[in-house]
């Protein structure tokens, strides 16, 4: 007989998009389960303790900088709920560092895209089947080693909706064909674009409009790559998407494209692309990834562009009425003081052209080619210049906090050398 199962989600604002996709997958697959959302550790523990279901599965998802804090929360939730149920961590950190996640106290790590894994996992728990039969997991063996099950498939994006019965940004593209060495996206979702069809996007918009939602936003690694398999934008495909969305919008509905929570690559910002966006979108800003003012650092980071398109992108975006918000990362591996000065000079020039600089500090993120790379030293002179830009209102960002995260991540990377203790469940 099937066991009644309660899924408790440790529901945090930082990870709602991914969690909504998992819950939508369960709903789409028609998997019976009780669902409870815990917005605090105490509420999560209360749900775990209170459910009358036979089994409880608690879902956690977090980014690498939050891993330590989440492990502390997990210990608190376990203690408050009397140690009941199974706890699984998913997302990019768990995918990259399953052994670390298991050592930190989770029973299971979800590896890779979670939709098909969560469906199989819930079914296996209901049927009392071995968890080693579930794809996309790391399970703890008797010695505490994280054993990997077979990989979960990377399915076409249309296989599951971005969300069900809720509103949110629609994921239009997953995976990324670029290979920026600091970025977790290609590692997590693969090195090719998978685009959601226009029909599927329209269906999402229709549903949201039916619930009274007026604004539509998108999740994509690079907005103007929609519909394209390669580096060149396919503006016809972008227009088909935007026109289709517009047709589904209610009166006074608005489209936000190329702004939060997505961005555009600088070489994609052309006059043609901006004219197209102006016909459809309501955003007054564009997020543009520049990352460095040093061609040497850009080449080393595998960005696939140098500094030359960045100035043009900012100028063209501004001329078409978009405020460019331009991302920079300081402290990339091998970056010299001269490289940082070039970045600061470019940032100041872009600010003069009307841009706001979004400053980041390099973090050696798990799963990336630069996981074990040493962040470059950021001297006081660079910090003062970043502060000066911020005081003028030309820059914003949490680069100081990220520098603290970077130091912690580097420590953890040393404790877990890459590709050790990696075994497959049989
Ligand atoms: S930084 Fe952007 S373009 Fe580069 S790999 Fe990541 S998602 Fe792709």
Boltz pocket constraint, residues with backbone or C-beta under 6 A from the ligand:
constraints:
  - pocket:
      binder: B
      contacts: [[A, 176], [A, 177], [A, 178], [A, 179], [A, 180], [A, 183], [A, 184], [A, 185], [A, 186], [A, 221], [A, 222], [A, 303]]
      max_distance: 6.0
